[in-house]
Amino acid sequence: MNERPCLVTCAVQSYNGRLGKGKHQLPSRKRAHRDRLNSAFVKILRGKWIAFLLLATRAALGSPAGGRPRGTAELSPASALAVATAPQAQVVQETGPAAVPAGLEAIQKAIAGVRSPGLQALARALGLSSAQVGQQAFEDSTLGLEAITGLEHGGISAVAVKWQPADQGGPPKAQPELYLLSWAGEGWQASLLMEATAALTLEVLPGQGGGAAPLFAVVLYRGVTAVPYPVIFRLKDHHASLVWDGRSDSASYTGYDFGSIEFEKAGSGNVPVMIAAGQADPGLLMFAASPEQTGRGFQAATAYVWKNDAYVPFRTEYTHNRDYVLYRFIAALHLHDYKTAYSFIDPPQFLKTEQPTLELFRQRIQNMWPEFIDDRIFEVPARPETDPESHTFILRLGEGRINAYHPTFTPGPDYRLTGLERVETRD
């Protein structure tokens, strides 16, 4: 970090500023729920390492030889680095317009008489109250309307609307739909985007120019862990068309629990880099997501670049903390990779000898810690009395018996294991 303090500090300040203002943020209702479940992770998510990831991605796109910055950990497959040599697409290809149900005809009919770009007149035509107009109302309600700037030049360029026709004595309508309304000079043109949910945001993608039709993203948040799913659209001639859907089976996208999506201009293409960040799910070491959990786990962030008309993963980074070191240690032993596991310990302290060797480490694991080379799943207990500094984890043995492990570490930033105490107890 001392090698480039100004560059890193400026990037972090800019990133944190956008986190406070951007429309890609988690809607406030989901955000409050996420914060209750995962307040410690939110602090990590705001850390410098995501700025490092963005800087590294920009450097790699400009120069494939760019190195990995300090203070981060990388687990990406080596094949993913090949993407760095592929130029970003200059123009996104459309995959075709969305299906046109009866709801599109109904909303176009409802707004046909509105001859002004004013939001209140539009809201009245749609049967929405003034309390249903604005970003908070749009993001936290089943029905709502929000102005979206940046899709066209000058004034209110477009409006996002969650809407469904009012019942007129017939059967109740299905779930509200999400529409984009574009002001065409004499009236509004409507485009159907998808079914509406309370937990979604809409934002214009940055860094577009050269006369290209603007792109925007709808980010949906699913489940109690608020996994984000981005869907990209293009607005051309006042009509929106689907470009890429992160929810599709063919998409190379993985959303993270308690996650967020960030779009950043990088490289020379018209399509910005997309960064998906959130709670890592390491599998071999399970972290509970509950109100009782007190700040355990580590974060992941993946940068996606545009290639062959789709976002593809380019680079993944993880926060390098004690829980991350534990996971890497357990994962290496699970694969019988003693050399890698050895790199995560302080050999003299862990082996309690002044002449440590890799062979001695292998023998100790096989003779004293055989559970680490078996197919066992370890857990982090979620209890109110858990000390967040203890980094205890457990292995369930059956019939209420558990092994509790109490690791100790060297100081950061390496956090190498100096010891591991095992105590059998009852759950």
C-alpha positions in Angstrom: 0.0 0.0 0.0 2.9 2.4 0.6 3.9 2.1 -3.0 0.8 3.9 -4.3 -1.0 5.7 -1.4 -2.6 8.4 -3.4 -4.0 6.1 -6.1 -5.5 3.7 -3.6 -6.9 6.4 -1.3 -8.6 8.3 -4.1 -10.1 5.1 -5.5 -11.5 4.1 -2.1 -13.0 7.6 -1.4 -14.6 7.6 -4.8 -16.0 4.1 -4.4 -17.3 4.8 -0.9 -19.0 8.0 -2.2 -20.8 6.2 -4.9 -21.9 3.5 -2.4 -23.8 6.2 -0.5 -25.5 7.7 -3.6 -25.9 5.1 -6.3 -29.3 3.5 -7.2 -27.7 0.1 -7.4 -27.7 -0.1 -3.6 -29.9 -2.6 -1.8 -33.4 -1.2 -1.2 -33.8 0.2 2.3 -36.1 -2.5 3.5 -33.8 -5.3 2.4 -30.8 -3.3 3.4 -32.0 -3.0 7.0 -32.7 -6.7 7.1 -29.3 -7.4 5.6 -27.6 -5.1 8.2 -29.3 -6.9 11.1 -28.1 -10.2 9.8 -24.7 -9.2 8.6 -23.5 -5.9 10.0 -19.9 -6.9 10.3 -19.8 -8.1 6.7 -21.1 -4.7 5.5 -18.0 -3.0 7.1 -15.8 -5.5 5.2 -17.7 -4.9 2.0 -16.9 -1.1 2.2 -13.2 -1.9 2.6 -10.2 -1.1 0.4 -9.9 -4.6 -1.2 -12.8 -4.0 -3.6 -11.1 -0.8 -4.8 -8.0 -2.9 -5.2 -9.9 -5.4 -7.3 -11.2 -2.6 -9.6 -7.7 -1.1 -10.0 -6.3 -4.6 -10.8 -9.0 -5.2 -13.3 -8.4 -1.9 -15.0 -4.7 -2.6 -15.1 -5.2 -6.0 -16.5 -7.5 -4.8 -19.2 -5.0 -2.2 -20.2 -2.0 -4.5 -19.7 -2.5 -8.3 -19.3 0.7 -8.4 -17.4 -0.7 -6.3 -14.5 0.0 -8.0 -11.2 -2.2 -8.8 -8.3 -2.3 -6.0 -5.7 -1.2 -6.6 -2.1 -3.8 -7.1 0.7 -6.0 -9.4 -1.4 -6.3 -13.1 -2.0 -7.2 -14.7 -5.3 -8.8 -18.1 -5.9 -9.8 -17.6 -9.6 -9.1 -20.5 -12.0 -6.0 -19.8 -14.1 -8.1 -20.1 -17.2 -10.1 -17.0 -16.2 -7.0 -14.8 -16.7 -7.2 -15.6 -20.5 -10.1 -13.2 -20.7 -7.8 -10.3 -20.0 -6.4 -10.5 -23.6 -9.9 -10.4 -25.1 -11.0 -6.8 -26.0 -14.3 -5.6 -24.6 -17.2 -5.4 -27.1 -17.7 -1.9 -28.5 -21.4 -2.4 -29.1 -23.7 -4.7 -27.2 -25.9 -6.9 -29.4 -29.5 -7.2 -28.5 -31.0 -10.6 -27.8 -34.5 -9.4 -28.9 -37.4 -7.6 -27.2 -39.2 -8.9 -24.3 -42.6 -10.6 -24.7 -45.5 -8.1 -24.9 -48.4 -9.2 -22.6 -51.7 -7.4 -22.2 -50.2 -5.3 -19.4 -48.1 -3.3 -21.8 -51.2 -2.3 -23.8 -53.0 -1.4 -20.6 -50.2 1.0 -19.4 -49.8 2.6 -22.8 -53.5 3.3 -22.8 -53.4 4.7 -19.3 -50.7 7.2 -20.1 -51.9 8.1 -23.6 -53.4 11.4 -22.5 -50.3 12.6 -20.6 -48.7 15.4 -22.7 -46.2 16.6 -20.2 -43.0 15.1 -18.8 -44.1 16.0 -15.2 -44.0 13.1 -12.8 -47.2 14.1 -10.9 -49.3 14.1 -14.1 -47.9 10.7 -15.0 -48.6 9.3 -11.5 -52.2 10.5 -11.6 -52.7 8.8 -14.9 -51.4 5.6 -13.4 -53.5 5.9 -10.2 -50.5 6.4 -8.0 -50.4 8.8 -5.1 -47.6 11.4 -4.5 -46.4 9.1 -1.7 -45.6 6.5 -4.3 -43.3 8.8 -6.3 -39.6 8.8 -5.6 -36.6 6.5 -5.1 -37.6 5.2 -1.7 -41.2 4.6 -2.7 -40.2 2.8 -5.8 -37.6 0.6 -4.2 -39.6 -0.3 -1.0 -43.1 -0.7 -2.4 -45.1 -3.1 -4.6 -46.2 -0.1 -6.7 -44.1 3.0 -7.3 -42.6 5.4 -9.7 -39.0 6.9 -9.9 -37.3 9.3 -12.4 -34.2 7.8 -14.1 -31.8 10.3 -15.5 -28.9 9.5 -17.9 -30.7 7.5 -20.5 -31.2 10.5 -22.8 -30.0 14.1 -22.7 -31.8 16.9 -21.0 -34.4 16.8 -18.2 -36.2 13.7 -17.0 -35.2 11.2 -19.6 -37.1 8.2 -18.4 -39.2 6.8 -15.5 -39.2 3.3 -13.9 -42.7 2.2 -12.8 -44.0 -0.8 -10.8 -47.6 -0.9 -11.9 -50.6 -3.1 -12.5 -54.0 -2.1 -13.9 -56.7 -1.4 -11.3 -59.3 -4.2 -10.9 -62.5 -3.4 -12.8 -64.8 -6.1 -11.5 -62.8 -8.9 -13.1 -60.5 -11.4 -11.5 -57.5 -10.0 -9.6 -54.4 -9.3 -11.7 -51.2 -11.1 -11.3 -48.1 -9.6 -9.8 -47.3 -6.0 -10.8 -45.0 -5.5 -13.8 -41.9 -3.3 -14.1 -42.0 -0.8 -16.9 -39.6 1.8 -18.3 -41.5 4.9 -19.6 -39.5 7.1 -22.0 -40.5 10.7 -22.8 -40.8 11.0 -26.7 -41.4 14.7 -26.8 -45.2 14.6 -27.2 -46.0 11.6 -25.0 -44.7 8.6 -23.1 -43.6 5.3 -24.6 -43.8 2.2 -22.4 -41.5 -0.9 -22.4 -42.2 -3.9 -20.3 -39.1 -5.1 -18.5 -40.1 -7.9 -16.2 -42.3 -8.9 -13.2 -41.9 -6.4 -10.4 -40.7 -7.1 -6.9 -40.3 -4.9 -3.9 -36.5 -5.7 -3.8 -35.1 -4.2 -7.0 -33.2 -1.2 -8.2 -32.6 0.4 -11.6 -29.5 2.3 -12.7 -27.9 3.6 -15.9 -24.6 2.0 -16.8 -21.6 4.5 -16.7 -19.0 5.3 -19.3 -21.1 5.1 -22.5 -20.5 7.4 -25.4 -19.9 7.7 -29.0 -23.6 7.8 -29.9 -24.2 4.3 -28.7 -27.7 3.5 -27.3 -27.6 3.8 -23.5 -27.6 0.7 -21.3 -29.3 0.3 -17.9 -29.5 -2.5 -15.4 -32.3 -3.8 -13.2 -30.9 -5.5 -10.2 -33.2 -7.9 -8.3 -32.6 -9.2 -4.8 -33.8 -12.7 -4.0 -34.3 -14.6 -0.7 -33.6 -13.7 2.9 -29.9 -13.5 2.0 -30.6 -10.8 -0.7 -28.7 -12.3 -3.5 -28.5 -9.8 -6.4 -29.3 -10.7 -10.0 -28.5 -8.1 -12.7 -30.5 -7.8 -16.0 -29.1 -5.5 -18.7 -31.3 -3.6 -21.1 -30.7 -1.1 -23.9 -32.9 1.9 -24.6 -33.1 2.8 -28.3 -35.8 4.9 -30.0 -37.7 5.1 -26.7 -38.0 1.3 -26.4 -36.1 -1.0 -24.1 -34.8 -4.4 -25.2 -33.2 -7.2 -23.3 -29.4 -7.5 -23.7 -28.2 -9.9 -21.0 -30.0 -11.7 -18.1 -27.9 -12.8 -15.1 -30.8 -15.1 -14.0 -30.6 -17.3 -17.1 -29.1 -20.8 -17.0 -26.6 -19.9 -19.7 -25.2 -16.9 -17.8 -21.7 -17.2 -16.2 -22.8 -15.3 -13.2 -22.8 -16.2 -9.5 -24.5 -13.9 -7.0 -23.3 -13.6 -3.4 -25.4 -13.6 -0.2 -26.0 -10.1 1.2 -24.5 -8.9 -2.0 -24.2 -5.7 -4.1 -23.6 -4.9 -7.7 -21.3 -2.1 -9.0 -20.6 -1.0 -12.6 -17.4 0.8 -13.4 -15.9 2.1 -16.6 -12.7 0.2 -17.5 -10.9 -0.3 -20.8 -12.0 1.1 -24.1 -15.3 -0.7 -24.6 -18.8 0.7 -24.2 -19.7 -1.9 -21.6 -18.4 -1.2 -18.1 -16.9 -3.8 -15.7 -19.4 -5.3 -13.4 -18.3 -6.1 -9.8 -20.5 -8.5 -7.7 -19.6 -8.6 -4.0 -20.9 -10.2 -0.9 -20.5 -13.0 1.6 -18.3 -15.9 0.5 -19.7 -19.4 0.7 -16.7 -21.6 1.2 -18.6 -24.9 1.7 -16.0 -26.8 3.8 -16.3 -24.2 6.6 -19.9 -23.1 7.1 -20.7 -19.7 8.5 -24.2 -19.2 10.0 -26.2 -16.2 8.6 -28.4 -15.3 11.6 -28.9 -12.3 13.9 -26.8 -14.1 16.6 -23.8 -14.3 14.3 -21.1 -11.9 15.4 -18.9 -10.9 12.5 -17.4 -14.2 11.3 -16.6 -15.1 7.7 -15.1 -13.3 4.7 -16.2 -11.5 1.6 -15.8 -12.2 -2.1 -15.8 -9.9 -5.1 -15.8 -10.9 -8.7 -15.1 -8.6 -11.6 -17.0 -9.4 -14.8 -16.0 -8.1 -18.3 -18.0 -8.1 -21.5 -17.1 -10.7 -24.0 -19.1 -12.3 -26.8 -22.3 -10.5 -25.9 -22.3 -11.5 -22.3 -20.7 -10.8 -18.9 -18.0 -13.4 -18.0 -16.0 -13.7 -14.8 -12.5 -12.2 -15.0 -11.1 -12.0 -11.5 -12.2 -13.0 -8.0 -10.7 -11.6 -4.8 -11.3 -12.5 -1.2 -10.8 -10.6 2.0 -7.7 -11.9 3.7 -8.6 -12.3 7.3 -8.4 -15.1 9.9 -11.5 -16.9 8.7 -10.2 -16.8 5.2 -6.9 -18.4 6.3 -8.8 -21.1 8.2 -10.8 -21.9 5.1 -7.7 -22.1 2.9 -6.0 -24.3 5.5 -9.0 -26.7 5.8 -9.5 -26.8 2.0 -5.8 -27.6 1.3 -5.9 -30.5 3.8 -9.2 -31.7 2.4 -7.3 -32.1 -0.9 -4.2 -33.6 0.8 -2.2 -30.6 -0.4 0.1 -30.5 2.6 2.5 -28.0 1.0 -0.2 -25.4 0.6 -1.6 -26.0 4.1 1.9 -25.7 5.4 2.1 -22.2 3.9 -0.7 -21.1 6.2 1.0 -21.9 9.4 3.9 -20.5 11.4 5.9 -23.8 11.4 7.9 -23.4 14.6 5.0 -22.3 16.7 2.4 -24.6 15.2 4.6 -27.7 15.3 6.3 -26.6 18.6 9.8 -27.3 17.4 12.8 -25.2 16.3 13.3 -27.5 13.3 10.0 -27.8 11.5 9.7 -29.6 8.2 6.9 -30.3 5.8 7.2 -34.0 6.4 6.8 -33.5 10.2 3.7 -31.4 9.5 2.2 -34.2 7.2 2.8 -36.8 9.9 1.2 -34.6 12.6 -1.9 -34.1 10.5 -2.3 -37.7 9.6 -1.7 -39.0 13.2 -3.3 -36.2 15.3 -5.8 -34.5 13.0 -7.1 -37.1 10.6 -10.6 -35.4 10.4 -9.0 -32.6 8.3 -8.1 -35.0 5.5 -11.5 -36.8 5.6 -14.6 -35.5 3.9 -15.8 -33.5 6.9 -17.8 -30.3 7.0 -16.8 -27.8 9.8 -19.0 -25.1 11.2 -18.8 -21.8 12.9 -21.2 -21.7 15.8 -23.7 -18.8 15.9 -24.3 -18.0 19.6 -24.8 -14.6 21.3 -22.0 -15.4 23.8 -19.5 -16.3 21.0 -16.4 -14.1 21.3 -15.8 -12.6 17.8 -12.0 -12.7 18.4 -11.9 -16.4 19.3 -12.5 -17.7 15.7 -13.7 -21.0 17.2 -15.1 -23.6 14.8 -16.6 -27.0 15.4 -17.1 -30.5 14.0 -20.3 -32.4 14.8 -19.5 -36.0 15.9 -23.1 -37.2 16.4 -25.3 -37.8 19.4 -24.8 -34.3 20.6 -21.0 -34.5 20.7 -18.8 -32.0 19.0 -15.1 -31.1 18.6 -14.5 -27.5 19.3 -11.3 -26.0 17.7 -9.6 -22.9 19.0 -7.1 -21.5 16.6 -4.5 -18.8 17.3 -2.8 -16.6 14.7 0.2 -14.3 14.1 -0.7 -10.6 13.7 -2.0 -9.4 10.3 -1.8 -9.0 7.5 -0.6 -12.7 7.1 -2.5 -14.2 10.0 -0.6 -17.5 9.9 -1.8 -20.3 12.3 0.3 -20.6 15.4 -1.8 -23.2 17.1 -5.0 -25.3 17.1 -6.5 -26.6 20.3 -9.2 -29.3 20.0 -11.6 -30.0 22.8 -14.4 -32.5 22.7 -17.6 -31.2 24.3 -21.4 -31.4 23.9 -23.5 -29.2 21.8 
